[in-house]
C-alpha cells in the first residue's frame, strides 16, 4: 500500500496528490519523498490535468522529516545529508513540472512540510492551520531563503531562531498564502482556483510558471547551497544527536 495517493476531478481538470500517513503526521520518509515526486511528475504529464493539488490526509498537511529516519542515521552524517538533500530535490521537481501546483494546507505544516507548502505555486490554507520551521528544533538550519522571501526578514528571523509556531490566520496579509479561509471553505477555495486555471491556455500557464520560477530561482538556489553547507556542519555537531534524542524521548534537549 502506497503512502501517496492520487485522485482526479475530471470536471475541473485537476488532480490531488496526497501524503497518506495520518498516523505519522504525514511525515516524509525517503519513500514518501520519492513517491511524491514521481506521482507529481507523472500526473503533470497527463494532458487532461491542468493543475495539481498537494495536501495531506486527515487533519495534518505534513510534519516534515521523519524523525525515525534521523535517529536511524544519527551515526552517519553523510546519510543524514542525503536525506536532507532529497527534500530540496523534491521541491525542484515540483518547480520543474509545467502545471501549477496548489498547496492545500489543511493543518499543521512543520519543518519539511512547511517547505513543501512553500514549494507550491499557490498556497491556500485553513485559518486553523499552523506552521513551524521545526528544523531548528532538530539542530539543523531552517529554509531561511524561502521564509525571508515569503514573510519578510523580521518575522523570518524570529521563526528561524526560535522554531516558533505560526498561526496561518496571523499571516493572512503576507505573501505566504494567496487565500486564508475557514476550514469548511478550504475545498471550495481550492476547487475554484483549479477551475479558473483550467479555463486558461495551458501553454500560456506553463510558460508563465516557467518565468515565475526562473524569476526567483537564482536566489533560492544560492540559499539552498549555503544551507546545505551549514547543515553539513550541523549534522556532525553533538547538538544534532541531542535534538533528535530529546524529541523522540519527549523531553527538552540539554545542550552543553
C-alpha positions, 0 to 999 in steps of 0.5 A: 500500500502506497503512502501517496495517493492520487485522485482526479476531478475530471470536471475541473481538470485537476488532480490531488496528490496526497501524503497518506500517513495520518498516523505519522503526521504525514511525515516524509520518509525517503519513500514518501519523498520519492513517491511524491515526486514521481506521482507529481511528475507523472500526473503533470504529464497527463494532458487532461490535468491542468493543475495539481493539488498537494495536501495531506490526509486527515487533519495534518498537511505534513510534519516534515522529516521523519524523525525515525529516519534521523535517529536511524542515521544519527551515526552517519552524517553523510546519510543524514545529508542525503536525506536532507538533500532529497527534500530540496530535490523534491521541491525542484521537481515540483518547480520543474513540472509545467502545471501549477501546483496548489498547496492545500494546507489543511493543518499543521505544516512543520519543518519539511512540510512547511517547505513543501507548502512553500514549494507550491505555486499557490498556497491556500490554507485553513485559518486553523492551520499552523506552521513551524520551521521545526528544523531548528528544533532538530539542530539543523538550519531552517529554509531561511531563503524561502521564509525571508522571501515569503514573510519578510526578514523580521518575522523570518528571523524570529521563526528561524531562531526560535522554531516558533509556531505560526498561526496561518490566520496571523499571516493572512496579509503576507505573501505566504498564502494567496487565500486564508479561509475557514476550514469548511471553505478550504475545498471550495477555495481550492476547487475554484482556483483549479477551475479558473486555471483550467479555463486558461491556455495551458501553454500560456500557464506553463510558460508563465510558471516557467518565468515565475520560477526562473524569476526567483530561482537564482536566489533560492538556489544560492540559499539552498547551497549555503544551507546545505553547507551549514547543515553539513556542519550541523549534522556532525555537531553533538547538538544534532544527536541531542535534538533528535534524542530529546524529541523522540524521548519527549523531553527538552534537549540539554545542550552543553 
